[in-house]
Amino acid sequence: MTGVALSVSDVSRRIGQRDIVEHVSFAVVNGELMVLVGPSGCGKSTLLRIIAGLDNGATGTITVGSSQFGEAL
């Protein structure tokens, strides 16, 4: 099975004057394993919360399978 399972395009999240996640883009194809790594406080959990729809106020586009979630996530 081929195709993009998850696409994250230019996703950003700002709280007050602080950029938490800034212009993140990547794609994961079916059957591929992807890992987010980085130091504490760099936005890994926030990005996952945005993808899951648990955090509001983000900008960018997230596509899961054929369902797209647009600008004002």
Long-range contacts (C-beta under 8 A, 24 or more apart in sequence): 1-30, 1-31, 2-29, 2-30, 3-29, 3-30, 4-28, 4-29, 4-30, 4-63, 5-29, 5-30, 5-32, 5-64, 5-65, 6-34, 6-51, 6-62, 6-63, 6-64, 7-61, 7-62, 7-63, 8-47, 8-51, 8-60, 8-61, 8-62, 9-60, 9-61, 9-62, 9-63, 10-59, 10-60, 10-61, 11-47, 11-50, 11-58, 11-59, 11-60, 11-61, 11-62, 11-73, 12-58, 12-59, 12-60, 13-43, 13-46, 13-47, 13-50, 13-55, 13-57, 13-58, 13-59, 14-57, 15-57, 20-46, 21-46, 21-47, 21-50, 21-58, 23-60, 24-60, 25-60
